[in-house]
Amino acid sequence: MSVLTDLFTIDGIDLNGLAKSKAEAFEIASRLFSKKLDIPTETVLGFLDAREALGSTGLGAGVAIPHGRIKGLKQPLAAFFRLSKPIEFNAPDGQAVSLMIFLLVPEKATQEHLEILSAIAQLLSDVYVREQLLTESDPQKVQQLICHWEA
């Protein structure tokens, strides 16, 4: 079983993201997580912004993994966004980002956090998977692809 298996729900998969900037994408993701976790949007946004201030979470090849540790969170939670138009993200290769996986983890989840980030980075490094994520129109199939992916 993959460390990604229980992280994504259908309502956390957006295949028509309309964000026009990194800030707007972070705001949309923060609202989504806020509803799911019953915590203020500003709290989630603050943690995502704080991590991003340390350095871009853009990996290159049009993908990014914005993430943050949330005090009081019981288990990790993720969301997948495919943007309608790529956005600037300060990625190391200079490419704009179309695919984003947002990840929230408990404040103390250090080893688990690293394992999940590693699995997501490997997933998004797979050219075949990226192609499927860019073209698949069924959120349930995207969820299955991500949650059942093995390195």
C-alpha positions in Angstrom: 0.0 0.0 0.0 1.3 3.5 -1.0 1.7 6.3 1.6 -0.6 8.3 -0.8 -3.5 5.9 -0.5 -5.6 7.7 2.0 -4.6 11.3 1.3 -6.9 12.3 -1.6 -10.7 12.5 -1.7 -12.7 13.2 -4.8 -13.7 16.6 -3.5 -10.0 17.4 -3.2 -9.3 17.0 -6.9 -9.8 20.0 -9.2 -9.2 19.3 -12.9 -10.3 22.8 -14.1 -8.3 25.1 -11.7 -8.9 28.7 -12.6 -6.1 30.3 -10.4 -4.2 32.9 -12.3 -1.3 33.2 -9.9 0.4 31.3 -7.1 -1.3 33.5 -4.5 -4.7 32.7 -6.0 -4.0 29.0 -6.1 -2.9 29.1 -2.4 -6.1 30.9 -1.5 -8.3 28.4 -3.3 -6.5 25.4 -1.7 -6.6 27.1 1.7 -10.4 27.5 1.4 -10.8 23.8 0.4 -8.7 22.6 3.4 -10.5 25.1 5.7 -13.9 23.5 4.9 -12.6 20.0 5.2 -10.7 20.6 8.5 -12.9 23.2 10.0 -10.0 25.6 10.6 -9.7 29.2 9.4 -8.6 29.7 5.8 -6.1 32.3 7.0 -4.4 29.6 9.2 -3.9 27.2 6.3 -2.8 30.0 4.0 -0.3 31.2 6.6 1.3 27.8 6.8 1.5 27.4 3.0 2.9 30.9 2.6 5.5 30.4 5.4 6.8 27.3 3.7 6.9 28.9 0.3 8.9 31.8 1.7 11.7 29.4 2.5 12.0 28.5 -1.2 9.8 27.6 -4.1 8.0 24.3 -3.9 8.0 24.2 -7.7 9.9 21.1 -8.8 10.2 21.8 -12.5 8.5 20.0 -15.5 5.4 22.0 -14.7 4.7 20.6 -11.3 4.7 21.9 -7.7 4.1 20.5 -4.2 3.1 23.4 -1.9 3.0 22.0 1.6 2.9 22.9 5.3 2.7 21.6 8.8 -0.5 22.4 10.6 -0.7 22.5 14.4 -3.5 20.3 15.7 -3.9 18.3 12.4 -4.4 14.6 13.2 -3.5 13.1 9.8 -2.0 14.3 6.5 -4.4 15.5 3.8 -3.7 16.4 0.2 -5.4 18.0 -2.8 -4.7 17.9 -6.5 -5.1 20.9 -8.8 -4.7 20.9 -12.6 -4.7 24.5 -13.7 -6.4 25.6 -16.9 -3.5 27.9 -17.6 0.0 27.4 -16.2 1.2 29.9 -13.6 4.6 31.3 -12.7 6.0 29.5 -9.7 9.8 30.2 -9.6 10.5 26.6 -10.5 14.2 25.6 -10.9 13.7 25.0 -14.7 11.8 28.3 -15.1 8.7 26.4 -16.4 5.2 27.6 -15.4 3.2 25.1 -13.3 0.1 23.3 -14.4 0.0 20.4 -11.9 -0.1 21.0 -8.1 -0.4 18.7 -5.2 -1.0 20.5 -2.0 -0.1 18.6 1.2 -0.9 19.4 4.8 0.7 17.3 7.6 0.6 17.4 11.4 3.1 19.7 13.0 5.1 16.7 14.4 4.9 14.4 11.3 8.5 14.7 10.3 9.4 11.2 9.0 5.9 10.6 7.6 5.9 14.1 6.0 9.2 13.3 4.2 8.0 9.9 3.0 4.8 11.4 1.6 6.7 14.3 -0.1 9.2 11.8 -1.6 6.3 9.6 -2.9 4.6 12.7 -4.4 7.9 13.9 -6.0 8.5 10.5 -7.5 4.9 10.3 -8.8 5.2 13.7 -10.5 8.6 12.8 -11.9 7.0 10.0 -13.9 6.5 11.3 -17.4 3.7 8.8 -18.1 1.8 9.8 -14.9 2.2 13.5 -15.6 0.7 12.9 -19.1 -2.3 11.1 -17.6 -2.7 13.8 -14.9 -2.7 16.5 -17.7 -5.3 14.7 -19.8 -7.6 12.6 -17.6 -11.1 14.2 -17.3 -12.5 11.9 -14.6 -11.6 13.0 -11.0 -12.2 9.4 -9.8 -9.6 8.1 -12.2 -7.1 10.8 -11.2 -7.7 9.8 -7.5 -7.1 6.1 -8.3 -4.0 6.9 -10.4 -2.5 9.0 -7.5 -3.6 6.8 -4.6 -2.5 3.5 -6.2 0.7 4.6 -7.8 3.8 2.6 -6.7 7.4 3.6 -7.5 
